């Protein structure tokens, strides 16, 4: 067997899939032990054993307290834990178990696998991406690459035999990829031209997917059953799980039939209902309207109309629902492209990307035919960041902490931006940066990525010493921070990690300091020094930028108070009016300086798009379901 392979993994909310490239450059899906091409993302904890896939689903009714499903929806949430048989399982633990099962089965068929590309929703934050990569490493991979799911679908479309592999386009095409999976709705506008796929913009909702359609029907059936018999099917874990499985099958049936039967039982009562497709559509109309708002909003934010969109490409299992396809067809005014497999296209696109990453490797070229190797070697893909990236600052007008976004959302990757900051006292020991992303949900204003401490600074620096701070996204949307003392040329580099695992990077000079200088913990406080401009630093966690690059400050920040970010530890702060913080020692404060000579290397839009909560439309009540005759 070959010692390495180009492997792609679609780690889905409800189903997962793994594939590899054969010697002809074609993606081959690896079936699981049951012979299925997609594996349910469910885990059954059976003592010290873990069963993944359909076997876990089969046992979910009898042992609902031992089965974990849909864990991807909590990826990156440090507070989410499942307690089973005295053991604690985090979302990363569950993802690790699923990935290990996929990889072990794949190794039995194709040999050793030490690297793979894993897909994530385009809306995933940096924390969620890191959690996914960490799960891959725990599952036994030595190297994990990340690609956005809509980008993977676009690669499958333009490189796969079901797409336009052999087509040479005279002009570029703008493809809208609509990926509605079990847990998330991802939208991307992708520009395709010869040998290149470039993401123009992305949007979507991490909490809008096939599961929400299921839950709407499940709650309606439960209410109907409770009105008729008294017991609530959702109050008992076994009956709730049984109803959940019934609802999933009905949803699938209603994608190909006008009606389907569903059985509900609880408290010794049992009844079979017939669900009409029209009822299901009326019940979930608010979800369809949410999709419409997101889709239209993405075009409006980028000043595009449907006339600019050449292809509307659907993928994801939930995209099979007629109401979803009807909506997209109505909005676009064109026939949808449904040529991709909703279940396998994401994994296949990830596999193509894995082949692109290996295409310059001599071994990889030896196992692919020359045509496929040349095609993969020439092809390029470029993504954008779904989240604006910046630092927390304090607005002097209302004394609230607000994000200052240095890199707006939908900036082409890789990208970086540089700003100059300065020390505020002679012989300052350190500076402190607090990095944030714009929220991952419509009602979430920002997310903490972590804290970067530049410590120690060289001794005897005068007040106002310039520190050049750079924040950048790499090709896989991972965040990196670097700082440079302009006077001495000394540098520090770090990659932002989760808040509970803060990485402190020592500023080192090969001539003056040992390369193994110890890490210094972050200080607990820093003082406030009034600044003449709009922003001021009130604590070690809220640095202030040198200046605001033209057009990059979010216009929403001034009129609206920004709540304190959630932290993994420590007492919660009241949302009511708070007294001014007491003066603190100024040992890591930074102040405004003149603009840096080097302009930002990013190419952002004029401003970050507003992050406004989209109101949900109340659905019409479900009429009584007809009784079984």
C-alpha positions as CSV (number, residue, x, y, z in Angstrom):
1,X,0.0,0.0,0.0
2,X,1.1,3.6,-0.6
3,X,2.7,5.4,2.3
4,X,0.6,8.6,2.0
5,X,-2.6,9.7,0.3
6,X,-4.5,12.9,-0.5
7,X,-7.5,12.5,1.9
8,X,-10.4,14.8,2.5
9,X,-12.9,14.6,5.4
10,X,-16.3,16.2,5.6
11,X,-16.9,16.3,9.4
12,X,-20.6,17.1,9.4
13,X,-23.2,17.9,12.1
14,X,-25.4,14.9,11.2
15,X,-23.3,12.9,8.7
16,X,-19.6,12.6,7.9
17,X,-17.7,11.3,4.9
18,X,-14.1,10.5,4.0
19,X,-12.5,10.2,0.5
20,X,-9.1,10.0,-1.2
21,X,-7.7,10.6,-4.6
22,X,-6.8,7.6,-6.8
23,X,-3.9,7.5,-9.2
24,X,-6.1,9.2,-11.9
25,X,-6.8,12.2,-9.7
26,X,-10.4,11.1,-9.0
27,X,-12.0,11.3,-5.5
28,X,-13.1,7.9,-4.2
29,X,-15.5,7.8,-1.2
30,X,-14.4,5.2,1.3
31,X,-17.5,3.3,2.6
32,X,-17.9,2.5,6.3
33,X,-18.0,-1.1,7.7
34,X,-21.8,-1.1,6.9
35,X,-21.1,-0.3,3.3
36,X,-22.5,3.2,3.5
37,X,-20.8,6.2,1.9
38,X,-21.9,8.6,4.7
39,X,-21.6,7.9,8.4
40,X,-23.9,9.4,11.0
41,X,-22.0,11.7,13.3
42,X,-23.3,9.9,16.4
43,X,-21.3,8.3,19.2
44,X,-22.6,5.5,21.5
45,X,-20.6,5.2,24.7
46,X,-20.5,1.6,25.7
47,X,-18.3,1.3,28.7
48,X,-14.7,1.8,27.4
49,X,-15.9,1.3,23.8
50,X,-17.2,3.9,21.4
51,X,-19.5,2.9,18.5
52,X,-19.8,5.5,15.7
53,X,-22.5,5.7,13.0
54,X,-25.6,3.8,12.4
55,X,-25.0,1.4,15.3
56,X,-25.2,4.5,17.6
57,X,-28.4,5.6,16.0
58,X,-30.0,2.2,16.4
59,X,-29.2,2.3,20.1
60,X,-30.3,5.9,20.6
61,X,-33.9,4.9,21.5
62,X,-33.0,2.3,24.1
63,X,-30.0,4.2,25.5
64,X,-30.6,7.9,24.7
65,X,-28.5,8.9,27.7
66,X,-25.4,7.2,26.2
67,X,-25.6,8.6,22.7
68,X,-24.2,11.9,21.6
69,X,-25.5,13.5,18.4
70,X,-25.1,16.9,16.6
71,X,-22.0,17.7,18.7
72,X,-20.6,20.0,15.9
73,X,-23.1,22.7,16.9
74,X,-21.2,23.2,20.1
75,X,-17.7,23.1,18.6
76,X,-15.6,25.7,20.2
77,X,-17.9,26.1,23.2
78,X,-15.7,25.4,26.3
79,X,-18.7,25.1,28.6
80,X,-20.5,22.3,26.7
81,X,-19.9,18.8,28.3
82,X,-21.7,15.5,28.0
83,X,-21.6,13.4,31.2
84,X,-21.9,9.7,30.4
85,X,-21.1,6.8,32.8
86,X,-19.0,9.1,34.9
87,X,-17.0,10.4,32.0
88,X,-16.9,13.9,30.5
89,X,-17.0,14.5,26.8
90,X,-16.4,17.8,25.1
91,X,-17.3,18.6,21.5
92,X,-13.6,18.1,20.6
93,X,-13.7,14.7,22.3
94,X,-16.7,13.6,20.3
95,X,-15.2,14.9,17.0
96,X,-12.0,13.0,17.8
97,X,-13.9,9.8,18.3
98,X,-15.8,10.3,14.9
99,X,-12.6,11.1,13.0
100,X,-10.7,8.2,14.6
101,X,-13.4,5.8,13.5
102,X,-13.4,7.2,9.9
103,X,-9.6,7.1,9.7
104,X,-9.2,3.6,11.2
105,X,-11.7,2.2,8.6
106,X,-9.9,4.1,5.8
107,X,-6.5,2.8,6.8
108,X,-7.7,-0.8,6.5
109,X,-8.6,-0.1,2.9
110,X,-5.9,2.2,1.6
111,X,-3.1,2.1,4.1
112,X,-1.5,4.6,6.4
113,X,-2.9,8.2,6.6
114,X,-0.9,10.8,8.4
115,X,-2.4,14.0,6.9
116,X,-5.8,15.1,5.8
117,X,-7.9,18.1,4.9
118,X,-11.0,18.6,7.1
119,X,-13.9,20.9,6.1
120,X,-15.5,23.5,8.3
121,X,-18.4,25.9,7.8
122,X,-17.3,29.2,6.3
123,X,-18.8,31.0,9.4
124,X,-16.6,29.1,11.9
125,X,-14.6,31.3,14.1
126,X,-10.9,30.9,14.7
127,X,-11.6,29.0,18.0
128,X,-13.9,26.6,16.2
129,X,-11.3,26.0,13.4
130,X,-8.6,25.3,16.0
131,X,-10.9,22.9,17.8
132,X,-11.5,21.0,14.6
133,X,-7.8,20.8,13.8
134,X,-7.1,19.7,17.4
135,X,-9.7,16.9,17.0
136,X,-7.9,15.7,13.8
137,X,-4.5,15.6,15.6
138,X,-6.0,13.7,18.5
139,X,-7.4,11.2,16.1
140,X,-3.9,10.4,14.9
141,X,-3.2,12.8,12.1
142,X,0.2,14.4,12.0
143,X,-0.9,17.3,9.8
144,X,-4.3,18.8,9.5
145,X,-5.4,21.4,6.9
146,X,-8.7,23.2,7.0
147,X,-10.9,24.3,4.1
148,X,-14.3,26.0,4.1
149,X,-17.2,23.8,3.0
150,X,-18.5,26.0,0.3
151,X,-15.0,26.3,-1.2
152,X,-14.7,22.5,-1.2
153,X,-18.0,22.3,-3.0
154,X,-16.8,24.8,-5.6
155,X,-13.6,22.8,-6.1
156,X,-15.6,19.7,-6.6
157,X,-17.8,21.5,-9.2
158,X,-14.9,22.9,-11.2
159,X,-12.5,20.0,-10.9
160,X,-14.8,17.0,-10.7
161,X,-16.1,14.9,-13.6
162,X,-19.6,16.0,-12.6
163,X,-18.5,19.6,-13.0
164,X,-16.5,21.4,-15.7
165,X,-13.1,19.8,-15.3
166,X,-12.3,19.9,-19.0
167,X,-14.0,23.2,-19.7
168,X,-11.9,26.3,-20.5
169,X,-14.0,29.4,-19.9
170,X,-13.6,32.4,-22.1
171,X,-14.8,34.6,-19.3
172,X,-14.9,34.1,-15.5
173,X,-18.1,32.9,-13.8
174,X,-19.6,33.9,-10.4
175,X,-20.9,30.9,-8.6
176,X,-23.2,31.1,-5.6
177,X,-22.7,28.0,-3.4
178,X,-25.7,27.4,-1.1
179,X,-24.7,24.7,1.4
180,X,-27.6,23.7,3.7
181,X,-26.4,20.8,5.9
182,X,-27.7,19.2,9.0
183,X,-26.5,22.0,11.3
184,X,-25.4,25.0,9.3
185,X,-26.3,27.2,6.3
186,X,-23.3,28.4,4.4
187,X,-23.3,30.8,1.5
188,X,-20.4,31.8,-0.6
189,X,-19.9,33.8,-3.8
190,X,-17.1,32.2,-5.7
191,X,-15.3,33.6,-8.7
192,X,-14.1,30.8,-11.1
193,X,-11.7,31.5,-13.9
194,X,-9.1,29.3,-15.5
195,X,-7.1,27.4,-12.9
196,X,-8.4,29.5,-10.0
197,X,-11.3,29.5,-7.5
198,X,-11.5,32.7,-5.5
199,X,-14.1,33.4,-2.8
200,X,-15.6,36.9,-3.1
201,X,-17.7,36.9,0.0
202,X,-19.3,34.5,2.4
203,X,-22.3,34.5,4.8
204,X,-24.8,32.2,6.4
205,X,-25.9,31.0,9.9
206,X,-24.2,28.4,12.1
207,X,-27.5,27.6,13.7
208,X,-29.7,27.1,10.7
209,X,-29.8,23.6,9.2
210,X,-31.8,20.5,8.7
211,X,-32.0,20.0,12.4
212,X,-34.1,23.1,12.8
213,X,-36.6,21.8,10.3
214,X,-36.7,18.6,12.3
215,X,-37.3,20.4,15.6
216,X,-40.1,22.5,14.2
217,X,-42.0,19.4,13.1
218,X,-41.1,17.5,16.2
219,X,-42.5,20.2,18.5
220,X,-45.7,20.5,16.5
221,X,-46.3,16.7,16.6
222,X,-45.5,16.7,20.4
223,X,-48.0,19.5,21.0
224,X,-50.7,17.7,19.0
225,X,-50.1,14.5,20.8
226,X,-50.2,16.2,24.2
227,X,-53.5,17.9,23.4
228,X,-55.0,14.5,22.5
229,X,-53.6,12.2,25.1
230,X,-52.0,14.4,27.9
231,X,-48.4,13.1,28.1
232,X,-45.6,15.1,26.5
233,X,-43.5,12.9,24.2
234,X,-40.6,15.3,24.6
235,X,-40.6,15.0,28.4
236,X,-39.3,11.4,28.2
237,X,-35.9,10.8,26.7
238,X,-36.8,7.5,25.0
239,X,-40.0,8.7,23.4
240,X,-38.3,12.0,22.4
241,X,-35.5,10.2,20.7
242,X,-38.0,7.8,18.9
243,X,-39.9,10.8,17.7
244,X,-36.7,12.5,16.5
245,X,-35.9,9.5,14.3
246,X,-39.4,9.4,12.9
247,X,-39.3,13.1,12.1
248,X,-36.0,12.7,10.2
249,X,-37.4,10.0,8.1
250,X,-40.6,12.0,7.4
251,X,-38.5,15.0,6.3
252,X,-36.6,12.8,3.9
253,X,-39.8,11.3,2.5
254,X,-41.4,14.7,2.0
255,X,-38.6,15.6,-0.3
256,X,-39.9,13.1,-2.8
257,X,-43.5,12.6,-1.8
258,X,-46.5,14.9,-1.0
259,X,-47.2,13.2,2.3
260,X,-45.6,10.8,4.8
261,X,-46.7,8.8,7.9
262,X,-45.2,9.4,11.4
263,X,-45.7,7.5,14.6
264,X,-45.6,9.1,18.0
265,X,-45.9,7.3,21.4
266,X,-45.6,8.2,25.0
267,X,-47.3,7.3,28.4
268,X,-48.8,4.1,27.0
269,X,-50.4,5.9,24.1
270,X,-49.5,5.5,20.4
271,X,-50.8,7.2,17.3
272,X,-49.8,7.5,13.6
273,X,-50.2,10.9,11.9
274,X,-50.0,11.8,8.3
275,X,-48.0,14.9,7.5
276,X,-48.7,16.8,4.3
277,X,-45.8,18.5,2.5
278,X,-47.9,21.7,2.6
279,X,-48.2,21.5,6.4
280,X,-44.4,21.0,6.7
281,X,-43.7,24.0,4.5
282,X,-46.1,26.2,6.4
283,X,-44.7,25.1,9.7
284,X,-41.1,25.9,8.7
285,X,-41.8,29.1,6.7
286,X,-39.8,31.2,9.2
287,X,-36.7,29.1,8.5
288,X,-37.1,29.6,4.7
289,X,-37.5,33.3,5.3
290,X,-34.4,33.4,7.3
291,X,-32.6,31.7,4.4
292,X,-34.0,34.4,2.1
293,X,-32.8,37.2,4.3
294,X,-29.3,35.8,4.4
295,X,-29.1,35.1,0.7
296,X,-30.4,38.5,-0.4
297,X,-28.3,40.2,2.3
298,X,-25.1,38.7,1.0
299,X,-25.7,40.1,-2.4
300,X,-26.7,43.5,-1.1
301,X,-23.7,43.8,1.2
302,X,-21.4,43.2,-1.8
303,X,-23.5,45.5,-4.1
304,X,-24.3,42.6,-6.5
305,X,-27.5,41.6,-8.1
306,X,-28.7,38.2,-9.4
307,X,-27.7,39.3,-12.9
308,X,-24.1,38.9,-11.7
309,X,-24.6,35.3,-10.6
310,X,-23.9,32.8,-13.4
311,X,-24.5,29.5,-11.4
312,X,-26.4,28.7,-8.2
313,X,-24.9,25.5,-6.9
314,X,-26.7,23.6,-4.1
315,X,-25.1,21.1,-1.8
316,X,-25.7,19.7,1.7
317,X,-28.2,17.0,2.5
318,X,-31.0,19.5,3.6
319,X,-30.8,21.2,0.2
320,X,-32.9,18.4,-1.2
321,X,-36.0,19.8,0.5
322,X,-38.3,21.2,-2.2
323,X,-39.0,24.4,-0.3
324,X,-35.3,25.2,-0.3
325,X,-34.8,24.6,-4.0
326,X,-38.0,26.6,-4.7
327,X,-36.8,29.5,-2.7
328,X,-33.4,29.6,-4.4
329,X,-34.9,29.2,-7.9
330,X,-37.4,32.0,-7.1
331,X,-34.7,34.4,-5.9
332,X,-32.2,33.7,-8.7
333,X,-34.7,33.4,-11.5
334,X,-32.6,30.6,-13.0
335,X,-32.4,26.8,-12.9
336,X,-30.3,25.5,-10.0
337,X,-27.3,23.4,-10.6
338,X,-27.9,20.2,-8.6
339,X,-25.2,18.1,-10.3
340,X,-23.2,17.6,-7.1
341,X,-23.9,14.9,-4.6
342,X,-25.3,16.6,-1.5
343,X,-23.7,14.0,0.7
344,X,-20.3,13.5,-0.9
345,X,-19.3,16.7,-2.7
346,X,-17.8,18.4,0.3
347,X,-15.5,15.5,1.1
348,X,-14.6,15.2,-2.6
349,X,-13.7,18.9,-2.8
350,X,-11.6,18.6,0.3
351,X,-9.8,15.7,-1.4
352,X,-9.1,17.8,-4.4
353,X,-7.6,20.4,-2.1
354,X,-5.5,17.8,-0.4
355,X,-4.2,16.8,-3.9
356,X,-3.5,20.5,-4.6
357,X,-1.4,20.7,-1.5
358,X,0.5,17.5,-2.4
359,X,0.8,18.3,-6.1
360,X,4.4,19.7,-5.8
361,X,5.5,16.7,-3.9
362,X,7.6,14.3,-6.0
363,X,5.9,11.2,-4.5
364,X,2.4,12.7,-5.2
365,X,3.3,13.3,-8.8
366,X,4.5,9.7,-9.2
367,X,1.1,8.3,-8.2
368,X,-1.0,10.6,-10.3
369,X,-1.3,10.5,-14.1
370,X,0.5,13.5,-15.7
371,X,-2.8,15.2,-16.8
372,X,-4.3,15.1,-13.3
373,X,-1.0,16.0,-11.6
374,X,-0.6,19.0,-13.9
375,X,-4.2,20.2,-13.4
376,X,-3.9,20.0,-9.6
377,X,-0.5,21.7,-9.6
378,X,-1.7,24.6,-11.6
379,X,-5.0,25.1,-9.8
380,X,-5.3,27.7,-7.0
381,X,-8.0,28.5,-4.5
382,X,-8.3,31.7,-2.4
383,X,-10.8,32.2,0.5
384,X,-12.0,35.1,2.6
385,X,-12.3,35.5,6.3
386,X,-16.0,35.2,7.4
387,X,-15.4,37.3,10.5
388,X,-13.9,40.7,11.1
389,X,-10.8,40.7,13.2
390,X,-9.4,43.3,15.5
391,X,-8.8,44.3,19.1
392,X,-10.9,45.6,22.0
393,X,-10.7,49.3,22.8
394,X,-12.6,51.6,25.1
395,X,-15.0,54.3,23.8
396,X,-14.5,57.4,26.0
397,X,-18.0,58.6,25.2
398,X,-19.9,55.9,26.9
399,X,-17.0,54.0,28.7
400,X,-17.9,50.8,27.0
401,X,-15.5,48.3,25.5
402,X,-15.9,48.0,21.8
403,X,-14.2,46.1,19.0
404,X,-11.9,48.0,16.7
405,X,-11.9,45.8,13.5
406,X,-8.5,46.0,11.7
407,X,-9.4,43.4,9.1
408,X,-13.1,43.6,8.0
409,X,-15.1,40.5,7.1
410,X,-14.7,39.1,3.5
411,X,-11.1,40.2,3.2
412,X,-9.1,38.1,0.8
413,X,-6.8,35.6,2.4
414,X,-4.0,35.5,3.2
415,X,-4.2,39.0,4.6
416,X,-2.4,41.1,7.2
417,X,-2.6,44.6,8.6
418,X,-0.1,46.6,10.6
419,X,-0.5,49.4,13.1
420,X,2.0,51.2,15.3
421,X,1.6,51.5,19.0
422,X,3.8,53.2,21.6
423,X,4.9,52.7,25.2
424,X,3.6,55.2,27.8
425,X,6.4,55.2,30.3
426,X,10.1,54.8,30.4
427,X,11.5,51.3,30.8
428,X,8.0,49.8,30.1
429,X,8.1,46.0,30.6
430,X,5.4,44.7,28.3
431,X,2.5,45.3,26.0
432,X,-0.8,43.4,25.9
433,X,-3.1,42.7,22.9
434,X,-6.7,41.4,23.2
435,X,-7.8,39.9,19.9
436,X,-11.5,39.6,19.0
437,X,-13.6,38.4,16.0
438,X,-17.1,39.6,15.1
439,X,-19.8,37.3,16.3
440,X,-20.6,33.8,15.0
441,X,-24.4,34.4,15.4
442,X,-26.7,37.3,14.5
443,X,-27.2,38.2,18.2
444,X,-23.5,37.9,19.1
445,X,-21.4,41.0,18.7
446,X,-17.9,39.7,19.1
447,X,-16.0,36.6,20.2
448,X,-12.8,36.6,22.2
449,X,-10.0,34.7,20.4
450,X,-7.4,35.1,23.1
451,X,-4.8,37.4,24.6
452,X,-1.3,38.0,23.3
453,X,1.3,39.3,25.7
454,X,4.5,40.7,24.4
455,X,6.8,40.2,27.3
456,X,9.5,41.2,28.1
457,X,10.4,44.3,26.3
458,X,14.0,45.3,26.0
459,X,15.2,47.2,29.1
460,X,15.6,51.0,29.3
461,X,13.2,51.9,26.4
462,X,12.1,55.6,26.5
463,X,8.5,56.6,26.7
464,X,6.8,56.5,23.3
465,X,9.0,53.7,21.9
466,X,7.3,52.4,18.7
467,X,5.9,48.9,18.7
468,X,4.8,47.7,15.3
469,X,1.9,45.2,15.7
470,X,0.7,43.0,12.9
471,X,-2.4,40.8,12.8
472,X,-2.9,38.4,10.0
473,X,-5.0,35.6,8.7
474,X,-3.3,32.7,6.9
475,X,-4.8,30.8,4.0
476,X,-6.8,28.6,6.4
477,X,-8.1,31.6,8.4
478,X,-5.9,31.0,11.4
479,X,-4.9,34.1,13.3
480,X,-1.3,35.1,13.9
481,X,0.0,38.1,15.8
482,X,3.5,39.6,15.6
483,X,5.2,42.6,17.2
484,X,8.4,44.4,16.5
485,X,10.3,46.9,18.5
486,X,11.2,49.5,15.8
487,X,14.2,50.9,17.7
488,X,16.0,47.5,18.3
489,X,14.5,45.3,15.6
490,X,13.5,42.7,18.1
491,X,10.4,40.6,17.2
492,X,7.8,38.4,18.8
493,X,5.5,36.0,17.0
494,X,2.5,34.0,18.3
495,X,-0.5,32.2,17.1
496,X,-3.7,33.1,18.9
497,X,-5.0,30.1,20.9
498,X,-8.1,29.6,23.0
499,X,-8.5,32.0,25.9
500,X,-8.1,29.2,28.5
501,X,-4.8,28.3,26.9
502,X,-3.2,31.7,26.4
503,X,0.1,31.6,24.7
504,X,2.7,34.1,26.0
505,X,5.5,34.8,23.5
506,X,8.8,36.1,24.9
507,X,10.3,39.0,22.9
508,X,13.8,37.8,22.2
509,X,17.0,39.1,20.7
510,X,19.5,36.5,19.6
511,X,22.3,38.8,20.5
512,X,21.0,39.9,23.9
513,X,18.7,37.1,25.1
514,X,18.8,33.3,25.2
515,X,16.5,31.6,22.7
516,X,15.0,29.6,25.5
517,X,13.9,32.5,27.6
518,X,11.1,31.4,30.0
519,X,7.5,32.4,29.3
520,X,6.2,35.1,31.6
521,X,2.6,34.9,32.8
522,X,0.2,37.7,31.9
523,X,0.0,40.4,34.5
524,X,-3.2,40.8,36.4
525,X,-3.7,44.5,35.9
526,X,-2.5,47.6,34.2
527,X,-3.4,51.2,34.7
528,X,-5.6,53.7,32.8
529,X,-4.1,56.7,31.3
530,X,-6.5,59.3,29.6
531,X,-5.9,59.8,26.0
532,X,-6.7,62.9,24.0
533,X,-8.5,60.9,21.3
534,X,-11.8,58.9,21.3
535,X,-10.3,55.7,22.6
536,X,-8.5,55.0,25.8
537,X,-6.9,52.1,27.5
538,X,-8.4,51.1,30.9
539,X,-6.9,47.8,31.5
540,X,-4.3,45.4,30.3
541,X,-6.8,43.6,28.1
542,X,-7.9,46.7,26.1
543,X,-5.1,48.1,24.0
544,X,-5.6,51.1,21.8
545,X,-4.6,51.4,18.1
546,X,-2.1,53.9,16.9
547,X,-4.6,55.4,14.6
548,X,-7.7,54.3,12.8
549,X,-7.0,53.4,9.2
550,X,-9.4,55.3,6.9
551,X,-12.7,53.6,6.6
552,X,-11.9,50.6,8.9
553,X,-13.6,51.6,12.1
554,X,-17.0,50.0,12.4
555,X,-19.6,52.8,12.3
556,X,-21.8,50.8,14.7
557,X,-19.5,51.1,17.6
558,X,-20.1,54.6,18.9
559,X,-23.9,54.7,19.3
560,X,-24.2,51.3,20.8
561,X,-22.9,49.8,24.0
562,X,-21.0,46.5,23.6
563,X,-21.4,44.0,26.4
564,X,-18.5,42.4,28.2
565,X,-17.2,39.3,26.5
566,X,-17.8,35.9,28.2
567,X,-14.8,34.5,29.9
568,X,-14.0,30.9,30.8
569,X,-13.4,31.8,34.4
570,X,-14.0,34.5,37.0
571,X,-17.2,36.2,38.2
572,X,-19.7,37.6,35.7
573,X,-19.9,41.3,35.5
574,X,-23.3,43.0,35.9
575,X,-24.8,44.6,32.8
576,X,-26.0,47.5,34.9
577,X,-24.1,50.7,35.3
578,X,-20.6,50.1,36.7
579,X,-18.4,52.5,38.7
580,X,-15.3,53.7,36.9
581,X,-12.4,51.3,37.4
582,X,-9.7,52.4,39.9
583,X,-6.3,53.6,38.7
584,X,-4.0,50.7,38.0
585,X,-0.3,50.6,37.5
586,X,0.8,51.5,34.0
587,X,3.2,48.7,33.0
588,X,1.8,47.5,29.7
589,X,-0.2,50.4,28.3
590,X,0.1,51.6,24.7
591,X,-0.7,55.0,23.1
592,X,-1.5,56.5,19.8
593,X,1.4,57.4,17.5
594,X,1.8,58.6,14.0
595,X,0.6,56.5,11.1
596,X,2.9,53.6,10.0
597,X,4.8,54.1,6.8
598,X,3.8,50.7,5.5
599,X,0.2,50.5,4.4
600,X,-1.9,47.4,5.4
601,X,-1.4,44.5,3.0
602,X,-5.0,43.5,3.3
603,X,-7.5,44.7,0.7
604,X,-10.6,45.3,2.9
605,X,-13.9,46.8,2.0
606,X,-14.7,50.3,3.1
607,X,-16.2,49.0,6.4
608,X,-17.2,45.8,8.1
609,X,-20.8,45.0,7.2
610,X,-23.3,45.6,10.0
611,X,-24.0,42.7,12.3
612,X,-27.7,43.1,13.0
613,X,-30.0,40.5,14.4
614,X,-32.5,39.4,11.8
615,X,-35.9,39.2,13.3
616,X,-37.5,35.8,13.0
617,X,-41.0,35.6,11.6
618,X,-43.5,33.8,13.8
619,X,-44.7,30.8,11.9
620,X,-48.4,30.1,11.3
621,X,-49.8,27.6,13.7
622,X,-50.0,24.0,12.4
623,X,-53.6,22.9,11.9
624,X,-54.7,19.7,13.6
625,X,-53.2,16.7,11.9
626,X,-55.8,14.3,10.5
627,X,-56.4,11.3,12.6
628,X,-55.6,7.8,11.4
629,X,-58.5,6.2,9.7
